[in-house]
Amino acid sequence: MKLHITEAALKGCVPSDKPAVKVFDSEVPGFGAQLTRTGAGNYFVTLRSADGQRRQHKLGAIGKLAAHEARQQARELMASVRTGSTPKRGRPPAAGLSVSDFFYGPFLDKLRAQGKQTETHTSLYRNHIEPILGSLPMGKVTAQHAQAFQEQLRRKPVAAGRWTTQAGKTLSEGTVKRVMILLRHLFNEAKRQKVPGVADNPTAALNLGSEVALVKGRFLQPEDVQRLLAVARAHDADFADALLMAALTGLRRSNVYRLSWTQLDFERGLIRYEPAEVKQKKAFVKHLSAPVVQMLQRRLAAQREAGVQTPWVFANPKTGQPYHSRRCLWVTVRNAAGLPNLRLHDLRHSFASALLEAGVNLVAVKEALGHTQLKTTMKYLHITDKARKQTEETLAQRLLQAV
């Protein structure tokens, strides 16, 4: 199998009918990855020595080594073999750590030790920080570097593909802020680990903004949700059930797709999430409405009747494992429902806005969404401005009639 190796692409290559499978990179000949049924595996590169002998050289474990980093190591090893020299391996000493050395080494190691997901951090770093600051020594990055980097981000065009950009469109302020916060965390951790040369955080003087950012996206009306669910059911009943759950619970996509039967308490009508299963990394109890409970009970009965043995509520019938993404089907359904550009995450935003417009207090909405901080939920307050204005207009009219 040959494809452009990325972490996301490898997730779709886990074998189900054989112990292991090898995947080869379409960009760098000889570079590949070997995956087992559990999803574990290693990156490797096939080298040919001067006497014509071929041997496979292990680069590192999938999940611990980023795909682009493994690809670069493969290039360097092949270049070393061609020149007849032996490539130097191992992590550089702390005094010589570059920003990339520290990020891909101690920083990501710390996140993994805390049980945190690293995909978003790695993507932000690889796309924005690494090309500009990655090669600089940690101790040489100054406040001037950080300020210039922030200004450069604000002028950076938005990508429209692998090699093109969108004309006239630059990164949103939210993206710039997330990248700069990551850079700040990176240097805070370097200070904590006492990396030589890092006495101060170069981002300390920058104002990264403390104001509450407003939620952006599309907010669906009840009739939009009904139309979306009807179209989904005509295409795929399992997908329609997943969308129903997302719309009526406000759960994130991963928490819907990876829901297991052991998390459900039908008697109390709730789901229990362990810290490792949710974004906020804190135990979370989600209460379910009657339509959601009825849908889940129907699915459980159907699985038992069909003799399906799987711990997952929304299992892929071909693999028995939970779906990672159903992007193609989602695009087909949303377009057929007349909702182009709608994101699956917009169902979560619509759930929150519906609660607020129904008069549910902010603390209750915070608990329903699983937020750990109230300021996160406050991003949704602007959604109800129209409803509040309408209420005040109605009150004013009634008072004037009474005068």
C-alpha positions, 0 to 999 in steps of 0.5 A, spaced: 500 500 500 502 506 498 500 513 500 502 520 503 504 518 510 501 522 515 498 520 522 491 521 520 492 516 514 495 511 518 489 511 522 485 508 516 490 503 515 490 498 521 489 491 519 483 487 521 484 481 517 492 480 518 497 481 524 500 486 521 501 491 514 506 495 511 505 502 508 509 505 503 510 513 503 508 516 496 513 522 497 520 518 499 521 512 496 523 507 502 520 510 507 514 506 510 510 504 516 508 497 519 502 497 523 499 491 527 491 490 529 492 494 535 494 500 531 501 500 534 507 500 530 513 503 527 516 508 522 522 505 518 526 506 512 529 501 507 537 502 506 541 499 500 549 499 502 555 500 498 555 492 497 548 492 494 545 489 501 538 492 503 536 492 510 530 495 514 532 501 519 527 502 524 526 510 526 521 510 531 514 508 534 508 511 531 505 516 536 511 518 539 515 520 533 511 525 528 510 522 521 513 528 518 519 528 523 520 520 521 520 522 513 525 527 515 530 522 518 529 517 513 531 523 508 537 524 512 539 517 513 538 515 505 543 521 504 548 519 509 548 512 506 549 515 499 555 519 501 558 513 505 558 516 512 554 514 518 548 518 520 548 521 527 542 519 532 540 521 538 537 527 541 542 533 542 544 536 549 540 540 552 544 546 551 543 546 544 536 544 544 532 548 538 525 550 539 523 543 534 528 539 539 524 541 545 517 541 542 518 534 539 522 531 545 521 534 552 514 538 551 510 533 547 513 527 552 510 531 558 503 532 555 503 525 553 505 523 560 499 527 563 494 523 558 493 529 553 492 529 546 497 532 542 495 532 535 492 539 535 499 542 538 503 538 533 499 541 527 499 548 530 506 547 531 508 544 524 504 549 520 506 555 524 511 555 529 516 550 526 517 554 519 519 560 522 522 559 529 523 551 529 531 551 528 533 557 533 536 555 539 531 555 545 536 560 549 536 565 543 529 566 542 528 573 544 522 578 545 523 581 539 523 574 535 516 573 538 513 580 537 515 579 529 513 572 529 506 574 532 505 580 526 508 575 521 502 570 523 497 576 522 499 577 515 499 569 513 495 567 508 490 562 509 492 555 506 487 553 500 490 546 499 497 543 500 501 548 495 496 554 494 493 559 499 486 563 499 487 570 495 486 576 500 484 572 506 489 571 512 489 567 519 483 569 523 485 572 530 483 566 534 488 562 530 493 567 531 492 567 539 492 559 539 499 559 536 501 564 540 499 561 547 502 554 544 509 558 544 508 561 551 506 554 554 512 551 550 517 556 553 513 556 560 515 548 560 522 550 558 523 555 564 520 549 568 525 544 566 530 549 567 533 549 559 539 552 559 539 559 556 531 560 557 531 565 563 525 569 561 519 567 556 519 571 550 512 572 549 511 574 556 510 582 554 505 580 549 498 581 550 494 575 547 487 577 549 483 576 555 476 578 552 471 572 551 471 570 543 465 569 540 463 563 537 463 563 530 459 558 525 452 556 523 446 556 528 441 551 526 433 552 527 429 546 529 426 545 522 433 545 519 435 540 524 429 536 522 431 536 515 438 534 516 436 528 520 430 526 515 436 526 509 441 523 513 436 517 515 434 516 507 442 515 506 444 511 512 440 510 519 446 509 523 449 516 521 442 519 522 442 516 529 449 519 531 447 526 528 440 525 532 445 524 539 449 530 537 444 535 536 440 533 542 446 532 547 451 537 544 456 532 545 463 533 541 463 528 535 469 523 538 464 523 544 459 520 540 462 516 535 466 512 541 461 512 546 461 505 549 455 501 552 458 500 558 458 508 559 451 508 559 446 508 565 439 507 562 436 507 569 438 514 570 438 516 563 445 518 563 452 517 560 459 517 564 465 519 561 472 518 564 477 524 564 481 520 559 475 520 554 473 528 554 477 534 552 477 537 559 480 531 562 475 531 568 470 526 569 463 528 566 456 526 567 451 527 561 444 527 562 440 524 556 433 526 554 427 521 553 428 521 545 436 519 546 434 514 551 429 511 546 434 511 540 439 508 544 435 502 547 432 501 540 440 500 537 442 496 543 436 491 542 437 491 534 444 489 536 442 483 540 437 481 535 442 481 530 447 477 534 452 483 534 458 483 539 461 490 540 462 494 546 461 500 541 454 504 540 456 506 533 460 501 531 463 500 523 459 494 521 466 492 517 471 493 522 467 492 529 470 498 531 468 506 532 468 510 526 473 516 526 470 520 521 464 520 516 466 526 512 464 524 505 457 522 508 457 528 512 458 532 506 453 529 502 447 529 507 448 536 509 449 538 501 442 534 500 439 538 506 441 545 503 446 546 509 452 547 505 459 549 509 455 546 515 460 543 520 458 537 525 461 541 530 455 546 529 450 542 532 454 543 538 453 550 538 446 550 536 444 545 542 448 551 546 444 557 543 437 553 543 438 552 551 440 559 552 434 562 548 429 557 552 432 561 558 436 556 561 441 559 566 448 559 564 451 555 569 446 549 567 448 550 560 456 550 562 454 543 565 450 540 559 456 542 555 461 539 560 465 546 560 470 546 566 470 554 566 464 559 565 468 563 561 468 558 555 460 558 556 460 565 555 462 565 548 455 563 546 451 569 550 451 573 543 447 568 540 441 570 545 442 578 543 436 578 538 432 574 543 433 578 549 432 584 544 425 581 542 423 580 549 425 587 551 421 590 545 415 586 548 415 588 555 416 595 553 409 595 548 406 592 554 408 597 559 406 603 554 399 600 553 398 600 561 400 607 561 
